Amino acid sequence: MHGSKLSNAKQAAKFLVGELGANDRLSIVTFDERVNVVVPSQPVTDPLVFLSAISTIKSGGYTDLYQGWVEGAHQVAEFVNPAGVNRVLLLSDGEANEGLTSHVEIGQKVAGLNARGISTSAFGIGEGFDEDLMGAVASGGDGTLAHIENPDQLADLYASELRGLVATAGRRVSFNVQPKNGAAVSDVLNDLPVLKGGEYQLPNLRYGQELNIGLRLTLPAWEPNQHILSLQLGWDDPGATERQMLEQSLIMPIMAGAELLAMEPDGVVAEKFALLKANRTRRLAIAEMDKGNDQGATAYMAKCDAELALLDQTDDVVMERKLLAEKRKMIGKNRNMTRKRLSKESLRSSTNVWNKEDADSGQ
């Protein structure tokens, strides 16, 4: 990282220091072909220690991203606070080209650390970072994913990340579905990561944040008011020692076929399902782009837009169609940034994703 990106990254880091206090711990680690602990983990009792150290950071060469993350994780792990949020903030403007580089393997390592209570957020800056790697890190790390196209957005990103940490009500959140009486889950539209026990991993629970999960069910011949499935939500409360659990049951009445056909579709549910499908469509478009088939990618996005056009044109639907139109226009001019934006948007239903619009709205 060099030039304006490095300058803005340093300014944003100084902003972050200014927002922390004596009850917070902070470490600063830099990495290129080597890893350097600029400031070891310590309470932010004297901000000048951090501010002076940040000013000494200089640009480097290759990107040993994995070892940089490992050292950052080590700094956090030395002083884990069970009552707080323990997180690594990984910022990079380049691809991992030194040491371990596989985004699958790195994502697995990050997920393993998250199981021990240390999450990771991944911030890619500019046009040269590996969006697949950063997505795998944020997803496996149960943190925030951000693509920063303009480095002067970094301060807003750090402010948003701090607000998110303060608003965290549940960590290591899991969602389990147990079908009953021959029912089956045929699809989870969010494409959530699956944990070792078969549960789905959800993003951190934050106060005031809405999360929608789309399930498709297959039912056999049904008895009236029969138990369809149980839904179990589990999470770690930062202020509690035991894991929290919530269970709900779904029971469906039986209706005559004529009554079912006469029912009006629920517009809110239809919209939520369509938006979840739009995220999945982006992954299909990326797959076509990776095969060199930009026309096929555009066709997927056009089909999705046609389906969205059939819905009530709410603010969310209009924005989604605007985003798709933007990518269809960009794909012939800047494939790299088109892919990065599609990748980020595809993860919105399974990962906490930061957008520049969040800063404008104060979220």
N, C-alpha and C positions, 0 to 999 in steps of 0.2 A: 504494500500500500504506500502511495506516495502522493505528492502534490496536494490538491485541494481535498482529496478524500482523506488523506492522513491528517491534514490540518483540521478538518471538520470532525474527524473521529476523536482527535485529542480535545477539541473544544467540548464535544459532547460528553467525553469521559469526565472532564472537569465539572460540567454541569451535574453529572451523576453524583460526583463527590459532594457537591454543594447541597444535594437533596438528602444526603444520609446524615445520621447522627451517631452518638456514642453507643447506642444500642445496636447498631448495625456493624457487620464486619465486611471488609472489602479486600480483595486481592487483585493485582493487575499483572497479567501475563501476556507477553508478546511472543510471536512465533514467525519464523521464516524457515530457513533450513535448520535453524537452531531455536531452542525454546529458552526464554529468559523471564525469570520471575522479577518483574520490575519492583513490585511491592508485595511481600508475603502477607498472608491473611492476618488482619489486625482490626480492632475496633476503630471507627472513624472518629477518634477523639481529637486528632489534630489534622484538619484537612490539608494543611500546608505540606505535610509529608507526601500525600498523594499528588497534590497539584504540582509540586516541584518535580516529582518522578515522571509524571505524564509529559512534562515539557522536554524531558531528555529522550523521549522515544523517537527513533529514526526509522526510515524506510528500510526494507530488507529485500531479499531475493525470492528464493523458492518458498513453497507453502507446505510445511509439515503440520497440516491442520490437526491431524489426529493427536500427535504428541502435545501440541498446544492445548488441545481440549483435555488430554489426560492430566497435564500439570494443573490446569485450572480446576479440574475436578478434585485433584489431590488437595489443593488449597482449601476447597470447600469442605471436603470430607474430614479434614483434621479438626474442624470445629463445628460439626453438625449440631444444629439447634432443633430438637424435636418439636418445640413449640413455635418455630418460625418456618419460613420458606427458604430452603437451601437450593440455590440455583447458580448454574454457570451461564454466563452470557457470552456466546461465541460470535465474533464479528470477523468476517473475511471478505476480501474483494477478489479472491482468486480461487482456482481449482486446487484440490489436494494433489500435489505432484511430487511429494516427498514422503517416505515412510508408508504407512497404511493408507491406501487411497480408495478402496472399495466402499461405496456408499452403503451397501448392504451390511458389510461387516462393521463399519463404523456405527451405523444405526443400531445394530445389535448390542454393541458395547455401551452405547448411550442408554439404551433401554435397560440393560442390566444394572447400570448405576441408578437409573430412575426407580427400579424396584427396591433399592436401598434408601430411597428418600431424597435423592439429589436429582433435580430436574435440570434440563438444559434448554435454553432458547437459542435459536440460530438466526443470525442477521446477515444476509448477503447484500453487498453494496456494489453498485456499478453494473457493468455488463459482462464481467469476466468470471463471476463465481459459478459454481456448479449447483444449479437449482435442485437437481435430484438429491444431491448429497445434503444440502441444507434442509430440504423437506424431510429426509430420512432422520436427520438429527433432531429437528423440532418435534416430529411425530414420535420417535422413540423416546425422546427426552421429556415428553409431556410439557413442553414449554411453548414459547411464542415463535412463530415464523414471520420474518419480515424481509421483503425485498426492497432495498433502498436505492432508488434510481438517482436521487439527488442527495448528495451527502449532507446538505444543510438540514435535512429532515431528521438527522440522528438525534438531536436533542429532544425533539418531539417524541421520537420512538422511545428513548430512555424514560421520559416522563410518563408515557403510557405504560411502559413495563413496570415502573414503580407503582403506579396506581393499581395495576393488575395484581401485583404481589400483595399489596395492602388489602385488596378486595377478595383475596382467595379464601373461599369458605371450605373447600375440599380438595385434597391432593390424591394422586393415585386412584382416580375414580374409575370404577368398573361397573359394567352393565351386563346383567345376565338374563337370558330369556329361557324359560323352561316350559315348552309346550306340553299340553295335557290332552288325554283322550283322543290320540291320533292326529291332533293338529301338528303342523310343521311350519317352521320359518323358512320360506323359500328365498328371501332376499333381505339384506340390510342395506338400504340405499346409501348410507353414510360411508360405506367401505371402511369401517373402523378397524384399527389394529386389533388382532386377537391375542390375548394373553395365554400363558401356559395352561391355565385351568379351563380354557374355553370361553372365558368372559371377554367382552369387548372393552377396550380401553377408551374412555371418554376424556376430553380435555378437562383441565382443572375447573372446578366449580367456582364461579365468581359471583358475588352479590350483584343482582340486577342484570345478569347476562342470561339471555334465552338460548336454549339448545334444543333443536328438534331432531328426533330420530325417526326415520322412515322404515317401517317393517312391512313386508308382504307375507301373508299367511296363506297356507293351503289347508283347507278343512275337509274332513270326510262328511258323510251324512251326520246331521247334528241333532242333538237333543235340546229341548228348550232349557235355557239358563244353565247350560253345562259349562264347566270350567275350561276355558280355552288355553290360558297360559298364565304363568307367574312372572312378574318382572322384579328383578332385584337390583338395587343400586347400593354400591359400597364405596366408601371414601374414608380417607384419613382427615380428621379434623385437626387443624394446627393447634388447637387448645385442648385436645383430648388425648388420652393414652391408648384407648381402645378404638378399633376400627368401627365406623358407623355403618349401619345397615338400614335399608328401607325396602319393604316388599309390598307390591300391589298385585291384585289378581284381575284378570279380564274375563268377564262373563258376557255372553251374547244371547239375546232372545231370538226366537224363531219367528219369522214373518212369512206371510204368503208371497209367492212370486209376483203377483200383481201389485202388492204393496211395495215391494222392493223396487219394481220398475217405475213406480209413481214417485219415488223419493227423489228430491233434488240433490245433486252432489254438493258436498260441503266445500264451498269455495276456498276457505282457508286451508283445509287439508290438501285440496287439489293443488293449490299454489305451492305449499311446502314441499310436496312430492315432486313437482315440476322443477323447483329450484335445486333439490337434491340431485335429480336426474341431470340437470345442467352441469353440475360439478363433475359427474361421471362422464358426461359427453366430452368434457375438456380432456380427460385422460385418453379417450378414444381418438380425439383430434391429435394429441401429442404423439400417439403411436403411429398415426398416419404420417405426420411430419417426419418422424424418425426413419420412416421407410422412404422418404423423399417424395411422398404423395401429398403435396400441399392442397391439391384439388380435393382429395378425399377428406382432408382435415376441414376444409372450408364447407364441404357438403354436410359433414356432421353438425357443424355449428349452425348452418342454415336450417337444417331439419329441426334442431332444438329451438331456434328462434320461431319457426312456424308453429311449433307446439305451444310456446309461450304466448304467441299472438292470439290464441284461442281463449286465454284466461282473461279475467278482469284485469285491466291495466293499472294495477296498484303501483305505488312508488317502487316497491321492490322488484316487481316484474319489469317495469320500464327500465330500471337501472340494469337489470340482468341483460335485457335485450341490447342496451347501449354498450355494455361490456363485450358482448359477443360480436356486435357490429364493429367495434374497435379492432378486435383481433382479426376479423375477416379482412379488414382494410389494411392492417399492418403486415399480414403474413407475407405479402409479396415485396415488402420494403425492408423489413427488419425481422427475419425469422428468429434470431437469437432472443430479442426482447419479447416477441410474440410467444415463444415457448416458455420463457420465464414467467410471463404474466398468466398464461394458461395453467402452468404448474402451480403457482401460488393460489389461484382461484379454485383449482380442483380440490385443494385440501381444506377448504373452508368448513366443510361439514364434519371433519374429524380432528381438526387441529385449531388452536387459537392463532388466527392470522391477523397481522396488523396491516392496516392500509393508511395511506396518507390522509384519507378522508377522516380517519379516526381522530387525528390531531386537530383537524379543523372543527370537529364537533365536540372536542374535549373529552372523548371516550378513552 
